[in-house]
Amino acid sequence: MVFALALASTVQAQGSTASSAADPPLILILGDSLSAEYGLKRGSGWVALLEDRLRKEGRRERIHNASISGETTAGGRTRLPALLANYRPRIVVIELGGNDALRGLPLAGTETNLREMIRASRAAGARVLVLGMQMPPNYGAAYANAFEALFERTARSEQASLVPMFLDGFADRMDLFQSDRIHPNEKAQPLMLNTVWPSLRRML
């Protein structure tokens, strides 16, 4: 599993910066470097590819990508209320948790933050899709299993949709990662979208 450790100060956005009742539905992406096009050419990440797919299918949904490299669940939880108020999304995609584990933050805190983000999103009228993560074997089986399980447990109890493993099918393929062996490269982005798309399409 791969995650970013570096913090960034910019937020990439696709779509308009405000929402009204007459606007097309908005999808809010709240993630870390895996969704923030870290090390990629602008417009080549999976979120940009999602926007292209929506257009090709004749759909009207807009996207706001509020992902920041290095983001934790605590950071996402702090930023989410303002994002919900400003954009009033129909769907919130939460792709967070990996940096919590890499920094050794308590898993109980990660689960609480995810749970509160789901609850806040649902209270604001949005449906929620959680993108699950896994840790590499060197973190130990007990820790890795507990980390993986918290996504399923939280999504189930809070009635959110779940993609069990965001990097499903290629996490061990170094040809699909950048030279740092941390971040998926441009070739991997369509695979990431294909993993998310079936669950997201059912929510549209």
ABEGO torsion letter per residue (X at the ends): XBBBABBBABBBBBEBABBBAABBBBBBBBBBAAAAGBGBBBGABAAAAAAAAAAAAGBABBBBBABBBGBBAAAAAAAAAAAAAAAGBABBBBBBGAAAAAAGBBAAAAAAAAAAAAAAAAAAGBBBBBBBBBBBAAAEAAAAAAAAAAAAAAAAAAGBBBBABAABGAAABAAABBAAGABBBAAAAAAAAAAAAAAAAAAX
